[in-house]
């Protein structure tokens, strides 16, 4: 029996070459195609908490300080690991890409 099972709403096709097994909230037809920003600011549809790396690994991101005054730092380092905890359902948006207030 080589027939593939029919997909149902919210179920990932395990034959998809881009599937890395991250549990995802169901998307919507209006949502753009492409990857999420797993460690970006804002809610993501996927649960990346187990994909950040081993304990003690703390990925960071350098962001500009928009209102820096002369003599103050013009950039700061932000931890990205806590961002993996931000899982939500922003209908029709690609999480971390379009849900980020910094974009």
N, CA, C and O atoms as a Tinker XYZ file with bonds, in Angstrom:
   412  protein
     1  N      0.849000   -1.168000    0.000000    73     2
     2  CA     0.000000    0.000000    0.000000    64     1     3
     3  C      0.893000    1.230000    0.000000    63     2     4     5
     4  O      1.419000    1.610000    1.046000    81     3
     5  N      1.072000    1.855000   -1.156000    73     3     6
     6  CA     1.930000    3.023000   -1.299000    64     5     7
     7  C      1.160000    4.330000   -1.252000    63     6     8     9
     8  O      1.742000    5.395000   -1.455000    81     7
     9  N     -0.120000    4.271000   -0.992000    73     7    10
    10  CA    -0.930000    5.478000   -0.971000    64     9    11
    11  C     -0.602000    6.287000    0.277000    63    10    12    13
    12  O     -0.563000    5.757000    1.388000    81    11
    13  N     -0.360000    7.622000    0.067000    73    11    14
    14  CA    -0.059000    8.494000    1.192000    64    13    15
    15  C     -1.353000    8.838000    1.928000    63    14    16    17
    16  O     -2.401000    8.986000    1.299000    81    15
    17  N     -1.290000    8.967000    3.254000    73    15    18
    18  CA    -2.496000    9.368000    3.975000    64    17    19
    19  C     -2.864000   10.808000    3.621000    63    18    20    21
    20  O     -1.999000   11.621000    3.296000    81    19
    21  N     -4.140000   11.105000    3.686000    73    19    22
    22  CA    -4.594000   12.463000    3.406000    64    21    23
    23  C     -4.233000   13.355000    4.582000    63    22    24    25
    24  O     -4.382000   12.967000    5.741000    81    23
    25  N     -3.750000   14.568000    4.267000    73    23    26
    26  CA    -3.438000   15.522000    5.328000    64    25    27
    27  C     -4.718000   16.100000    5.899000    63    26    28    29
    28  O     -5.722000   16.230000    5.198000    81    27
    29  N     -4.674000   16.443000    7.163000    73    27    30
    30  CA    -5.798000   17.118000    7.793000    64    29    31
    31  C     -5.329000   18.475000    8.254000    63    30    32    33
    32  O     -4.126000   18.725000    8.334000    81    31
    33  N     -6.259000   19.353000    8.558000    73    31    34
    34  CA    -5.926000   20.705000    8.986000    64    33    35
    35  C     -4.982000   20.675000   10.183000    63    34    36    37
    36  O     -5.236000   19.980000   11.166000    81    35
    37  N     -3.897000   21.430000   10.094000    73    35    38
    38  CA    -2.965000   21.545000   11.202000    64    37    39
    39  C     -1.974000   20.408000   11.328000    63    38    40    41
    40  O     -1.185000   20.401000   12.272000    81    39
    41  N     -1.980000   19.455000   10.425000    73    39    42
    42  CA    -1.052000   18.332000   10.478000    64    41    43
    43  C      0.033000   18.545000    9.431000    63    42    44    45
    44  O     -0.267000   18.825000    8.271000    81    43
    45  N      1.282000   18.414000    9.833000    73    43    46
    46  CA     2.405000   18.597000    8.916000    64    45    47
    47  C      2.588000   17.348000    8.072000    63    46    48    49
    48  O      2.499000   16.229000    8.578000    81    47
    49  N      2.843000   17.542000    6.787000    73    47    50
    50  CA     3.111000   16.427000    5.877000    64    49    51
    51  C      4.541000   15.955000    6.143000    63    50    52    53
    52  O      5.492000   16.670000    5.828000    81    51
    53  N      4.702000   14.794000    6.703000    73    51    54
    54  CA     6.030000   14.289000    7.062000    64    53    55
    55  C      6.879000   13.946000    5.846000    63    54    56    57
    56  O      8.060000   13.631000    5.991000    81    55
    57  N      6.297000   14.001000    4.645000    73    55    58
    58  CA     7.084000   13.786000    3.430000    64    57    59
    59  C      7.667000   15.087000    2.909000    63    58    60    61
    60  O      8.384000   15.093000    1.908000    81    59
    61  N      7.366000   16.186000    3.580000    73    59    62
    62  CA     7.868000   17.489000    3.176000    64    61    63
    63  C      9.354000   17.561000    3.532000    63    62    64    65
    64  O      9.727000   17.351000    4.686000    81    63
    65  N     10.195000   17.855000    2.551000    73    63    66
    66  CA    11.648000   17.887000    2.769000    64    65    67
    67  C     12.074000   18.988000    3.736000    63    66    68    69
    68  O     13.160000   18.911000    4.309000    81    67
    69  N     11.235000   20.017000    3.930000    73    67    70
    70  CA    11.599000   21.106000    4.831000    64    69    71
    71  C     11.100000   20.886000    6.257000    63    70    72    73
    72  O     11.336000   21.725000    7.125000    81    71
    73  N     10.418000   19.779000    6.511000    73    71    74
    74  CA     9.886000   19.505000    7.839000    64    73    75
    75  C     11.003000   19.025000    8.755000    63    74    76    77
    76  O     11.615000   17.984000    8.516000    81    75
    77  N     11.259000   19.799000    9.809000    73    75    78
    78  CA    12.271000   19.393000   10.784000    64    77    79
    79  C     11.618000   18.952000   12.094000    63    78    80    81
    80  O     12.288000   18.815000   13.117000    81    79
    81  N     10.316000   18.733000   12.048000    73    79    82
    82  CA     9.638000   18.149000   13.189000    64    81    83
    83  C      9.244000   19.096000   14.290000    63    82    84    85
    84  O      8.943000   18.639000   15.393000    81    83
    85  N      9.227000   20.394000   14.051000    73    83    86
    86  CA     8.818000   21.338000   15.078000    64    85    87
    87  C      7.298000   21.383000   15.122000    63    86    88    89
    88  O      6.668000   21.653000   14.099000    81    87
    89  N      6.686000   21.124000   16.287000    73    87    90
    90  CA     5.229000   21.203000   16.372000    64    89    91
    91  C      4.758000   22.618000   16.053000    63    90    92    93
    92  O      5.282000   23.592000   16.595000    81    91
    93  N      3.767000   22.724000   15.172000    73    91    94
    94  CA     3.285000   24.024000   14.716000    64    93    95
    95  C      1.797000   24.177000   15.008000    63    94    96    97
    96  O      1.039000   23.209000   14.947000    81    95
    97  N      1.390000   25.394000   15.324000    73    95    98
    98  CA    -0.021000   25.717000   15.361000    64    97    99
    99  C     -0.495000   25.802000   13.915000    63    98   100   101
   100  O      0.294000   26.176000   13.047000    81    99
   101  N     -1.743000   25.472000   13.622000    73    99   102
   102  CA    -2.218000   25.542000   12.241000    64   101   103
   103  C     -2.115000   26.960000   11.693000    63   102   104   105
   104  O     -2.374000   27.927000   12.408000    81   103
   105  N     -1.735000   27.083000   10.424000    73   103   106
   106  CA    -1.663000   28.379000    9.760000    64   105   107
   107  C     -2.979000   28.708000    9.082000    63   106   108   109
   108  O     -3.983000   28.025000    9.288000    81   107
   109  N     -2.970000   29.739000    8.288000    73   107   110
   110  CA    -4.153000   30.116000    7.529000    64   109   111
   111  C     -3.759000   30.284000    6.070000    63   110   112   113
   112  O     -2.581000   30.489000    5.777000    81   111
   113  N     -4.712000   30.201000    5.149000    73   111   114
   114  CA    -4.395000   30.347000    3.718000    64   113   115
   115  C     -3.791000   31.703000    3.373000    63   114   116   117
   116  O     -3.110000   31.827000    2.356000    81   115
   117  N     -4.026000   32.720000    4.197000    73   115   118
   118  CA    -3.488000   34.052000    3.921000    64   117   119
   119  C     -2.062000   34.226000    4.436000    63   118   120   121
   120  O     -1.423000   35.245000    4.176000    81   119
   121  N     -1.573000   33.241000    5.158000    73   119   122
   122  CA    -0.232000   33.333000    5.724000    64   121   123
   123  C      0.813000   33.136000    4.635000    63   122   124   125
   124  O      0.677000   32.227000    3.815000    81   123
   125  N      1.851000   33.964000    4.607000    73   123   126
   126  CA     2.874000   33.807000    3.582000    64   125   127
   127  C      3.632000   32.490000    3.720000    63   126   128   129
   128  O      3.731000   31.927000    4.810000    81   127
   129  N      4.153000   32.018000    2.621000    73   127   130
   130  CA     4.924000   30.783000    2.609000    64   129   131
   131  C      6.360000   31.121000    2.985000    63   130   132   133
   132  O      6.880000   32.159000    2.577000    81   131
   133  N      7.000000   30.259000    3.754000    73   131   134
   134  CA     8.393000   30.470000    4.128000    64   133   135
   135  C      8.604000   30.237000    5.599000    63   134   136   137
   136  O      7.645000   30.052000    6.348000    81   135
   137  N      9.851000   30.244000    6.020000    73   135   138
   138  CA    10.163000   29.925000    7.415000    64   137   139
   139  C      9.817000   31.057000    8.377000    63   138   140   141
   140  O      9.726000   32.225000    7.998000    81   139
   141  N      9.632000   30.672000    9.614000    73   139   142
   142  CA     9.471000   31.657000   10.674000    64   141   143
   143  C     10.869000   32.093000   11.117000    63   142   144   145
   144  O     11.871000   31.456000   10.792000    81   143
   145  N     10.905000   33.188000   11.861000    73   143   146
   146  CA    12.131000   33.603000   12.521000    64   145   147
   147  C     12.069000   33.000000   13.920000    63   146   148   149
   148  O     11.549000   33.614000   14.852000    81   147
   149  N     12.603000   31.796000   14.053000    73   147   150
   150  CA    12.464000   31.017000   15.279000    64   149   151
   151  C     12.932000   31.758000   16.526000    63   150   152   153
   152  O     12.373000   31.553000   17.603000    81   151
   153  N     13.929000   32.599000   16.408000    73   151   154
   154  CA    14.444000   33.326000   17.565000    64   153   155
   155  C     14.175000   34.822000   17.450000    63   154   156   157
   156  O     14.797000   35.623000   18.148000    81   155
   157  N     13.251000   35.198000   16.574000    73   155   158
   158  CA    12.887000   36.602000   16.412000    64   157   159
   159  C     11.930000   37.062000   17.492000    63   158   160   161
   160  O     11.379000   36.257000   18.243000    81   159
   161  N     11.740000   38.372000   17.555000    73   159   162
   162  CA    10.817000   38.962000   18.509000    64   161   163
   163  C      9.396000   38.680000   18.050000    63   162   164   165
   164  O      9.111000   38.736000   16.853000    81   163
   165  N      8.509000   38.381000   18.976000    73   163   166
   166  CA     7.106000   38.174000   18.654000    64   165   167
   167  C      6.721000   36.713000   18.662000    63   166   168   169
   168  O      7.579000   35.831000   18.626000    81   167
   169  N      5.413000   36.459000   18.710000    73   167   170
   170  CA     4.929000   35.078000   18.798000    64   169   171
   171  C      5.189000   34.280000   17.530000    63   170   172   173
   172  O      5.047000   34.786000   16.416000    81   171
   173  N      5.571000   33.024000   17.722000    73   171   174
   174  CA     5.815000   32.095000   16.620000    64   173   175
   175  C      4.750000   31.014000   16.649000    63   174   176   177
   176  O      4.192000   30.720000   17.706000    81   175
   177  N      4.462000   30.415000   15.491000    73   175   178
   178  CA     3.508000   29.319000   15.423000    64   177   179
   179  C      4.166000   28.004000   15.848000    63   178   180   181
   180  O      3.481000   27.062000   16.247000    81   179
   181  N      5.485000   27.948000   15.759000    73   179   182
   182  CA     6.199000   26.725000   16.098000    64   181   183
   183  C      6.733000   26.741000   17.518000    63   182   184   185
   184  O      6.933000   27.798000   18.117000    81   183
   185  N      6.958000   25.547000   18.042000    73   183   186
   186  CA     7.532000   25.386000   19.376000    64   185   187
   187  C      9.008000   25.030000   19.201000    63   186   188   189
   188  O      9.355000   23.876000   18.948000    81   187
   189  N      9.866000   26.033000   19.340000    73   187   190
   190  CA    11.300000   25.873000   19.100000    64   189   191
   191  C     12.102000   25.704000   20.382000    63   190   192   193
   192  O     13.332000   25.725000   20.347000    81   191
   193  N     11.422000   25.537000   21.512000    73   191   194
   194  CA    12.137000   25.493000   22.795000    64   193   195
   195  C     13.171000   24.377000   22.858000    63   194   196   197
   196  O     14.219000   24.543000   23.482000    81   195
   197  N     12.894000   23.249000   22.225000    73   195   198
   198  CA    13.853000   22.146000   22.245000    64   197   199
   199  C     14.890000   22.260000   21.135000    63   198   200   201
   200  O     15.752000   21.389000   21.018000    81   199
   201  N     14.833000   23.297000   20.327000    73   199   202
   202  CA    15.736000   23.452000   19.185000    64   201   203
   203  C     16.773000   24.545000   19.378000    63   202   204   205
   204  O     17.595000   24.783000   18.493000    81   203
   205  N     16.743000   25.205000   20.510000    73   203   206
   206  CA    17.653000   26.327000   20.739000    64   205   207
   207  C     19.082000   25.862000   20.976000    63   206   208   209
   208  O     20.023000   26.618000   20.737000    81   207
   209  N     19.254000   24.658000   21.430000    73   207   210
   210  CA    20.587000   24.147000   21.709000    64   209   211
   211  C     20.667000   23.632000   23.124000    63   210   212   213
   212  O     19.707000   23.741000   23.886000    81   211
   213  N     21.802000   23.072000   23.479000    73   211   214
   214  CA    21.950000   22.495000   24.816000    64   213   215
   215  C     21.942000   23.565000   25.904000    63   214   216   217
   216  O     22.196000   24.741000   25.643000    81   215
   217  N     21.648000   23.137000   27.114000    73   215   218
   218  CA    21.693000   24.054000   28.252000    64   217   219
   219  C     23.060000   24.721000   28.293000    63   218   220   221
   220  O     24.084000   24.078000   28.059000    81   219
   221  N     23.067000   25.981000   28.585000    73   219   222
   222  CA    24.323000   26.731000   28.611000    64   221   223
   223  C     24.609000   27.434000   27.301000    63   222   224   225
   224  O     25.449000   28.333000   27.253000    81   223
   225  N     23.921000   27.039000   26.226000    73   223   226
   226  CA    24.078000   27.722000   24.939000    64   225   227
   227  C     23.097000   28.888000   24.936000    63   226   228   229
   228  O     21.889000   28.687000   25.066000    81   227
   229  N     23.602000   30.080000   24.792000    73   227   230
   230  CA    22.771000   31.272000   24.876000    64   229   231
   231  C     22.963000   32.142000   23.646000    63   230   232   233
   232  O     23.797000   33.048000   23.655000    81   231
   233  N     22.196000   31.880000   22.578000    73   231   234
   234  CA    22.324000   32.692000   21.381000    64   233   235
   235  C     21.909000   34.136000   21.663000    63   234   236   237
   236  O     21.011000   34.391000   22.464000    81   235
   237  N     22.566000   35.059000   21.003000    73   235   238
   238  CA    22.284000   36.483000   21.193000    64   237   239
   239  C     22.101000   37.165000   19.842000    63   238   240   241
   240  O     22.409000   36.610000   18.787000    81   239
   241  N     21.590000   38.384000   19.917000    73   239   242
   242  CA    21.313000   39.185000   18.727000    64   241   243
   243  C     21.679000   40.628000   19.074000    63   242   244   245
   244  O     21.320000   41.116000   20.145000    81   243
   245  N     22.378000   41.300000   18.194000    73   243   246
   246  CA    22.744000   42.697000   18.418000    64   245   247
   247  C     21.698000   43.577000   17.747000    63   246   248   249
   248  O     21.415000   43.426000   16.559000    81   247
   249  N     21.124000   44.504000   18.524000    73   247   250
   250  CA    20.103000   45.407000   17.995000    64   249   251
   251  C     20.535000   46.855000   18.215000    63   250   252   253
   252  O     21.171000   47.166000   19.222000    81   251
   253  N     20.192000   47.739000   17.281000    73   251   254
   254  CA    20.552000   49.143000   17.452000    64   253   255
   255  C     19.715000   49.806000   18.545000    63   254   256   257
   256  O     18.561000   49.440000   18.768000    81   255
   257  N     20.302000   50.765000   19.208000    73   255   258
   258  CA    19.586000   51.597000   20.180000    64   257   259
   259  C     19.167000   52.841000   19.420000    63   258   260   261
   260  O     20.002000   53.673000   19.066000    81   259
   261  N     17.875000   52.964000   19.171000    73   259   262
   262  CA    17.369000   54.034000   18.298000    64   261   263
   263  C     17.530000   55.428000   18.888000    63   262   264   265
   264  O     17.796000   56.381000   18.156000    81   263
   265  N     17.373000   55.560000   20.195000    73   263   266
   266  CA    17.418000   56.886000   20.817000    64   265   267
   267  C     18.720000   57.137000   21.575000    63   266   268   269
   268  O     18.727000   57.857000   22.573000    81   267
   269  N     19.816000   56.549000   21.106000    73   267   270
   270  CA    21.096000   56.723000   21.800000    64   269   271
   271  C     21.558000   58.169000   21.700000    63   270   272   273
   272  O     21.520000   58.780000   20.631000    81   271
   273  N     21.989000   58.697000   22.820000    73   271   274
   274  CA    22.517000   60.058000   22.868000    64   273   275
   275  C     24.033000   60.001000   22.701000    63   274   276   277
   276  O     24.630000   58.947000   22.920000    81   275
   277  N     24.659000   61.089000   22.325000    73   275   278
   278  CA    26.123000   61.076000   22.170000    64   277   279
   279  C     26.809000   60.539000   23.421000    63   278   280   281
   280  O     26.496000   60.947000   24.539000    81   279
   281  N     27.743000   59.625000   23.218000    73   279   282
   282  CA    28.482000   59.017000   24.311000    64   281   283
   283  C     27.833000   57.749000   24.850000    63   282   284   285
   284  O     28.466000   57.023000   25.617000    81   283
   285  N     26.586000   57.461000   24.471000    73   283   286
   286  CA    25.909000   56.245000   24.902000    64   285   287
   287  C     26.102000   55.151000   23.859000    63   286   288   289
   288  O     26.359000   55.448000   22.692000    81   287
   289  N     25.983000   53.904000   24.263000    73   287   290
   290  CA    26.108000   52.809000   23.291000    64   289   291
   291  C     25.041000   52.930000   22.195000    63   290   292   293
   292  O     23.905000   53.321000   22.465000    81   291
   293  N     25.411000   52.595000   20.975000    73   291   294
   294  CA    24.481000   52.664000   19.849000    64   293   295
   295  C     23.873000   51.299000   19.518000    63   294   296   297
   296  O     23.057000   51.179000   18.604000    81   295
   297  N     24.282000   50.266000   20.277000    73   295   298
   298  CA    23.738000   48.925000   20.079000    64   297   299
   299  C     23.740000   48.200000   21.416000    63   298   300   301
   300  O     24.477000   48.558000   22.336000    81   299
   301  N     22.896000   47.166000   21.506000    73   299   302
   302  CA    22.866000   46.334000   22.711000    64   301   303
   303  C     22.714000   44.875000   22.292000    63   302   304   305
   304  O     22.254000   44.574000   21.190000    81   303
   305  N     23.104000   43.989000   23.180000    73   303   306
   306  CA    23.008000   42.548000   22.927000    64   305   307
   307  C     21.774000   42.029000   23.666000    63   306   308   309
   308  O     21.599000   42.284000   24.857000    81   307
   309  N     20.917000   41.291000   22.937000    73   307   310
   310  CA    19.722000   40.709000   23.537000    64   309   311
   311  C     19.807000   39.188000   23.472000    63   310   312   313
   312  O     20.277000   38.626000   22.483000    81   311
   313  N     19.354000   38.538000   24.518000    73   311   314
   314  CA    19.294000   37.078000   24.537000    64   313   315
   315  C     18.146000   36.607000   23.641000    63   314   316   317
   316  O     17.064000   37.195000   23.648000    81   315
   317  N     18.386000   35.557000   22.880000    73   315   318
   318  CA    17.357000   35.019000   21.999000    64   317   319
   319  C     16.651000   33.789000   22.584000    63   318   320   321
   320  O     15.519000   33.490000   22.202000    81   319
   321  N     17.297000   33.087000   23.492000    73   319   322
   322  CA    16.686000   31.877000   24.068000    64   321   323
   323  C     15.287000   32.151000   24.629000    63   322   324   325
   324  O     14.382000   31.358000   24.367000    81   323
   325  N     15.060000   33.238000   25.390000    73   323   326
   326  CA    13.713000   33.481000   25.918000    64   325   327
   327  C     12.668000   33.686000   24.818000    63   326   328   329
   328  O     11.481000   33.465000   25.058000    81   327
   329  N     13.073000   34.096000   23.642000    73   327   330
   330  CA    12.126000   34.323000   22.548000    64   329   331
   331  C     11.466000   33.026000   22.077000    63   330   332   333
   332  O     10.358000   33.058000   21.542000    81   331
   333  N     12.124000   31.903000   22.267000    73   331   334
   334  CA    11.551000   30.615000   21.866000    64   333   335
   335  C     10.316000   30.287000   22.701000    63   334   336   337
   336  O      9.485000   29.476000   22.292000    81   335
   337  N     10.198000   30.911000   23.856000    73   335   338
   338  CA     9.041000   30.687000   24.735000    64   337   339
   339  C      7.793000   31.396000   24.220000    63   338   340   341
   340  O      6.684000   31.072000   24.645000    81   339
   341  N      7.954000   32.360000   23.311000    73   339   342
   342  CA     6.841000   33.177000   22.830000    64   341   343
   343  C      6.120000   32.459000   21.693000    63   342   344   345
   344  O      6.425000   32.664000   20.518000    81   343
   345  N      5.164000   31.620000   22.062000    73   343   346
   346  CA     4.383000   30.844000   21.092000    64   345   347
   347  C      2.971000   31.415000   21.094000    63   346   348   349
   348  O      2.341000   31.529000   22.145000    81   347
   349  N      2.485000   31.767000   19.923000    73   347   350
   350  CA     1.150000   32.346000   19.848000    64   349   351
   351  C      0.556000   32.156000   18.476000    63   350   352   353
   352  O      1.189000   31.595000   17.582000    81   351
   353  N     -0.648000   32.621000   18.316000    73   351   354
   354  CA    -1.367000   32.433000   17.068000    64   353   355
   355  C     -1.781000   33.792000   16.516000    63   354   356   357
   356  O     -2.871000   34.283000   16.807000    81   355
   357  N     -0.907000   34.392000   15.721000    73   355   358
   358  CA    -1.231000   35.644000   15.048000    64   357   359
   359  C     -1.751000   35.267000   13.666000    63   358   360   361
   360  O     -0.969000   35.000000   12.754000    81   359
   361  N     -3.057000   35.245000   13.517000    73   359   362
   362  CA    -3.696000   34.742000   12.305000    64   361   363
   363  C     -3.194000   35.439000   11.041000    63   362   364   365
   364  O     -3.180000   36.666000   10.949000    81   363
   365  N     -2.784000   34.623000   10.075000    73   363   366
   366  CA    -2.356000   35.136000    8.782000    64   365   367
   367  C     -0.960000   35.726000    8.755000    63   366   368   369
   368  O     -0.538000   36.246000    7.722000    81   367
   369  N     -0.222000   35.659000    9.869000    73   367   370
   370  CA     1.122000   36.225000    9.933000    64   369   371
   371  C      2.148000   35.123000   10.129000    63   370   372   373
   372  O      1.863000   34.100000   10.753000    81   371
   373  N      3.334000   35.334000    9.599000    73   371   374
   374  CA     4.438000   34.394000    9.790000    64   373   375
   375  C      5.145000   34.810000   11.073000    63   374   376   377
   376  O      5.700000   35.907000   11.149000    81   375
   377  N      5.129000   33.954000   12.066000    73   375   378
   378  CA     5.639000   34.285000   13.383000    64   377   379
   379  C      7.094000   34.698000   13.423000    63   378   380   381
   380  O      7.941000   34.107000   12.753000    81   379
   381  N      7.377000   35.720000   14.215000    73   379   382
   382  CA     8.737000   36.212000   14.368000    64   381   383
   383  C      9.192000   37.065000   13.210000    63   382   384   385
   384  O     10.146000   37.830000   13.349000    81   383
   385  N      8.534000   36.955000   12.067000    73   383   386
   386  CA     8.893000   37.758000   10.899000    64   385   387
   387  C      7.951000   38.959000   10.843000    63   386   388   389
   388  O      8.392000   40.108000   10.859000    81   387
   389  N      6.670000   38.684000   10.780000    73   387   390
   390  CA     5.696000   39.765000   10.697000    64   389   391
   391  C      5.118000   40.140000   12.055000    63   390   392   393
   392  O      4.421000   41.150000   12.161000    81   391
   393  N      5.383000   39.367000   13.083000    73   391   394
   394  CA     4.864000   39.678000   14.406000    64   393   395
   395  C      5.872000   40.477000   15.224000    63   394   396   397
   396  O      5.578000   40.867000   16.354000    81   395
   397  N      7.041000   40.722000   14.675000    73   395   398
   398  CA     8.080000   41.445000   15.403000    64   397   399
   399  C      7.841000   42.951000   15.347000    63   398   400   401
   400  O      7.716000   43.515000   14.259000    81   399
   401  N      7.776000   43.607000   16.502000    73   399   402
   402  CA     7.614000   45.058000   16.484000    64   401   403
   403  C      8.862000   45.781000   15.974000    63   402   404   405
   404  O      8.802000   46.971000   15.663000    81   403
   405  N      9.982000   45.079000   15.886000    73   403   406
   406  CA    11.232000   45.738000   15.453000    64   405   407
   407  C     11.418000   45.693000   13.953000    63   406   408   409
   408  O     12.407000   46.230000   13.453000    81   407
   409  N     10.511000   45.077000   13.212000    73   407   410
   410  CA    10.662000   44.983000   11.741000    64   409   411
   411  C      9.828000   46.025000   11.052000    63   410   412
   412  O      9.826000   46.101000    9.823000    81   411
